[in-house]
Amino acid sequence: MHPNTTASFAFPSEPIVFVDLETTGATFGVDRITEIGIVEVGPSGVSQWTSLVNPQKSIPAFVQQLTGITDAMVRDAPTFEQLASDLLERMKGRLFIAHNAHFDHGFLKGEFKRIGLRFAPDVLCTVQLSRAVYPAESRHGLDALVLRHALVPAARHRALADADLLWQFWQHLHRAHAPDVMRAHLERVTRRFQLAAHIDEDTIEQIAAGCGVYMFYGDDDTPLYAGRSVRLRQRVRAHLVGPRRSAKDLRLAALVRRLEWKATGGEIGALLAEAQWIANARPAHNRAAKLRSGDMRGAPWPYAGAIAIEERDEASGQRAWHVIENWCYLGTASALSQAGALRANAEAPAFELSTYRILSERLARGLAVTPLAPIALAPAI
C-alpha cells in the first residue's frame, strides 16, 4: 500500500471490502476465477488478503500474458471450494466494492452458487461512483483513475494490487469532497442486495415490473402494510432502500420479514386488490377506510349478474379481466374464458364498500364491461 494514502483519513465506522478478481475469461458460468485480492477496511484499520485459485481449467494464453498468472502458478493453488467458507466469512456483512462490480460480484456469486452457498452483499461499483462524482470526465476505467488522481499501482491486472488502487481512490474521494456530498453519491450508486430481513435483490427481481399489489409481513407473519403501484417492482424496492425514503418507510423496513405480491394487469385491478387485501387483513400500517358522504351501503347492482372489466398492462402488454358481482371483487383472470370460473368458484358475493367506491363512478361514465353468463343452478330434486 502506498505509504501516504492513509494520512488525514477517517476510517469508515462499518467494515468495507475492496475486491478484485482475475479470471480465465469474461463469461459467467464458463470461465473461472484464478486470483482473488481483498483490502479490508474498518474502524480498526486496514488488512489485506489474497490467494491464487486453481480454476480447474487451462488459462488462455492471452490472459496469461495480460495477468502474468500461468497454469503452473495455479496448479497447486486451492480451489474456490476450498477457500469458500473463509472467503464468505471475510466478506460477510461488508459493503462489497469493486471496479465494474457487476463482473466481480457476478463471478463470486456464481462460484458460491455452484457449491450451494448464497452470496448477496450490498454492492458499490467504483466505475459508477467515478461517473457520479466526476460527470464531466469521459473515461472511468482503472487506468484513467490512476492517471487522473495520481494513484500508485503496485502492479496492474493482479488482484490485490488492483483492489488497493480502489482503496486509494476511495481515500482520494473522501479527502476531496465534503462528507455530506460523498454520502449522497454513495447512497445513489450502492446497490442493495440485502434489503430487509430475508428479502434480497434476487427476491425483488422476481416481482412483476408492471401493475400490481404487495403486502409486507412482520414477525409471526403479521400483516404490516398493503400497497399498489403501476410499477410494482420499483415501488417495493423504494420502500426498502433508497435515499428518498420517508420516516414511515424507514420504520416499516425495519419490521418487514416477508413480502407477498400479485400482478393485476392494470391500475383498476391494483385498486380493487389493494382495497380487498386491506379490508380482509387489516394491516397495522394502513389506514382503515371510513364512511364518506355519498357512500351507499347496499347500493343496487346495475347488472343482471357478474361482469368482467378488461385491462391491459402497459409495462408487460398482458391483458387481464377483473370479475365483479354485486359490488364485490371476485378476482382477476388472465383470459376471459377463465373469468367465469372465478365466479363459479366464489361464495355468494357480498357488498364491498371499497369496490363500490372504486367502480361506481367509472361505470357511470361508461367503463366498458363484459357480462358473464349466469351460473347454471343444479335442478331441484
N, C-alpha and C positions, 0 to 999 in steps of 0.2 A: 504494500500500500504506500502511496506517495506520502512522505513524512509530514507535509504541511496541510494535508487535506482535512484534518480534524480541528484545526485552530479556530477558536471562537465559534464553535458549533454546538448547539444544544441537541443532545441525543433524543430520539423520539421516546415518548413515555410508554408506548406499546411496541413490542418487538416487531421488526420487519425483516424480510429476507430479499436480497438481490440475487437473482438466479440466472445462470446462463447454461445452455446445453450445447454440446457438439453431437452431431448425428451422422448416420451413414447417407442421409439424403433428406429431402423435404416432404416426403409423402407419409401422412399419418397412416398407421396400420400396416405399413410395408417397411419403412425404414426404422432403424433402432438407434438408441442413444449410445454414444461412445465415451462421453465425458460429462460430468456434472460439476459445476462450481457454484458455491453459495457463500455470500457475505451476509452474516447475521448481525443486525444492529439493534440494540435495545438500550434501556436505561443504564445498564452496567458497562456498555461499550461495544466493541466490535470483535467478532471472531470469524474465522474463515474455515471452510471445509471444501474439499474437492476429492474426486475419485474418477479414475478411468473406469469404464464399464465395458464388459465383454458383450458386444451386440449379438453374438451367436450367428453372425453372418459376415461376409467379407466387406471391407470398406472400399468403395470405388476409388480408383487411382487419383482422380481429380480432387476428391475430398481429402485423401491422404496428403496431397500436395498443398491444399489450402490450409489444413489444420495442423499438419505435422504429426497427426496421430496415425500410426500404422497398424496393420494387422498384428504384427509382432508385439506391439506395445499393449494391446488389449487381450492378447491370447490368454494370459494368466490373471487378468483382472476379474473382479467379482461380477456376476451377472446382476441385472437390475433386481431380480427377485431376491438375491442375497442382500442387497442394500436396502430393500424397500421399507422394512419396518423402521430402521433407524432414520431413513430419509423422511418418512412420513411424520415421525415424531419431531424431527428437526424443524419441519415447516408448519406443524400443526398450530392453528390459531394465529398465524402471522400473515400480514399482508404480503402477497406474492408480487414482486416487482421484476419485470423483465423487459427487454427491448424487443418490440414486436411480440408482445406477450402471448398472443394467440398461438404462436408457434411453440414456445417453450411450455406453456400451460397445456396445450393440446397433446404434446408428446408425453408429458408426465402423466396426464390424466389417462391416456391410452395405455401406458405401461402399467399403471396401478390397476386399471380395469382388467387388464389381461390376467392378473393374478388375483382378482376378486376383491380388490381394495378400492374404496371410494376416496377421491381426491377433489375437494371443492373449496379451495381457499378464495378469499376475495383477491381480485387481480388488478394490478395497475400497470399499464403499458407506458414506458418512458417515451416511445415514439409519439403517442397521443398527448402525453404531458408536455413534451417539447413543442408540439404544434399549438397547444393551448396557451403556453406561456410566451412563445415567440411566433405568432401567426404570420408575421411578415417574412419569415425565413421560408425558403422553398425546400431545403434539404434537412432531413432529420434522422438520417442514418447514423450509426455509431461513429463512423469515421468523420462525419460532418460535426458531430458534437465534440469530438476530440479537438478538432481544429478551432471551432468557434469558441470553446470555453477553456482552452488550454488544459485539457485533461492529460494525464500522464499514463500511457499504456505500458504495462509490463510486457505484454505480448498482444497479438491480435489473433482472433479465432481460436483461442484457448479459453476454456470455460471460466476458470477462476479469474483470469486477467480481465475478461470482458465484464464479468459480474462486478469487479472492483471499479471499472470505469463508470458503471451505473451509480455506484455509491459515491464516487467523486462528483458526478453530475448532480445527484441529489443534494449534496452539500453546497455546491455552487448555487443552485436554485434558492436554497433556504438562506444563503447569505445575501443574495442579490435582490430578494423580494420580501416584502413585509409578510409577517405570519398570517394575517387575515387573507391576503391575496393568495398565498400558497394554499391555505385551507380550501378556499373556493375552487381553485384549479384541481386540487387533489380529489375533492368530492365529486367534481364533474366528470373526471376521467376514470375513477375507480369503478370497476365492475364488481358488483356484489353477488357472490355465488351463494353465500350463506345468509339468507335474508331474515329469517325468523324461525327459531327453534329447528324443526326438521324440514322447513321449506327452503329449498335452494334454487339456484338458477335453472337447474335441469327440470324441476317441478314447474317453474314459471313458463319455460319454453313449451310445455305441453298444453298450455292454456290457449284457447282459440283467440285469434287476433281480432275478430270482429265483435258483433253484438252478443251480449250475454250477461249473466248474473253470477255473483260469487258470494260465498259465506265463509267467514273466518270463525274458527272454533278455538277455545282455550282449554285449560285443564279440565279433565273429566268430560271432554267433548262438549263443553258448554257453548252454545251459540253466542258469539260476540257481536258480529256485525254482518249485515247483508247489504250488498250494493249492486249497481248495474253500470254498464258502460257500453258505448258503441265501439270502443277499443279496449276490450276486456283485459288482454294480457298486459297492456301498457298501464291500465288503471290499477291492477293488482300490484304490479311492481312499484308503482308510485306510492302506494300505501306503505310499502315495506322498506323502501330505500330511496334516497334522493335528497338533494339539498333543499328542496322546497316543501318538505313535509310539514304539516301543521302540528301543533302541540297534540291535537287529538290523534293524529296518525302515529306520532312517536309513542304515545301511551298505549295505543292499540297494538302496535307492532311488538311491544314487549310482552304482550299477553298471548299472541297467536301461537298455536301449536299445530294447527291443521287447517287446510282450506278445501272447499268444495266449489266447483264451478259448473256452469251449464251454458252452452251456446244456445241462443234463442232465435237466430235467423233474422232479427230485426229489432228496432227500437221499441215497437209496441209490445213485442214478446218479452223484451227485457223488463219493461214497466210492469207487465202482468205477473211475470215470475217473481220479480223482486217483492212486489206487494204481497203475494201469496206466501213467500218464504217468511217475510216479516210477521205477517198475521199468524202463521202457524208456529213458528219457532220463537218468536218474541226475543230477538237478540238484545242483549243488555245495552248495546251502544247505538241502537236505532230508536228514534222517537216513535212512540205509539201514535197511531192515527187518531185524530179527534173529529167529532162531528162538526160539519160546517153548514152554514146556511145554504139551502138548495139541495142538500143531500136527501134522498128519498129512499128510506129503507123499504124494501119490498116493492120497488118500482116495477111496473108491469114490463114483462119481456116482450119486445115488439115483433118476435118471430114465432113461427109455428113450432120450432124445435131448435136443435143445435145449429150453429153456423161455424164456418171456418174463415179466418181472415188471413190472406196471403201476404207475406213479406219477402223481400229479397235482401240479403246481407250484402252491402256494397263491398266489404272487405274480402269476402270469400266467394261472392256470386251465388251462394246457395240459397235456395228457396225454402220457406217454412210456412206451415199452416197452423194458426193458433185456434184452438177449439173452445168455444164459449157457449154456454146454455144457461138461461135464467140468471144472467149477470154473474156466472161462475166460470172461472178459467179452469178448463179441464186438462190443459197441457198443449204441447207443440209437437206436430208431426213433420217429418221430412218429406212426406208425399201426401197428396190429397187422398190417395187410396188408403192411407193409414189413419187419416183423421177420424173416420167413422169408428175405428176400433177404439180410439181414446174414449169416445162417448159410450160405446157399448160396454167397456170395462169399468166405467166410472160409477160411483154411487150416485144416488139421486142428487142432482146439483142444488146446492143451497146458495141463496143470495150472498154475494160478496160486495161489501161497500166499496172496497178498493177497485174492484173490476168495474163497478158501475161508474166510479169517478173517472177512470181512465178512458172508458169506451163510450159513455152516453153522448157526450158532445161530438166525438168523432163520428159516431154512427148517425147522429142527427145531421151532420154536414155531408153525409153521403159516402162514408167509407165503404168501399166495395167489400161485399161478403159473398160467401158461397153457402147456401143452405145445404145441410146434410140430411140424408134420407132418414126418416123416422125409424126408431128401433122397433123391430118386429117383436111383438109380445107373444109369449107362448099361449096357445089356445087353452081356454078353461076346460077342465075335465068334468 
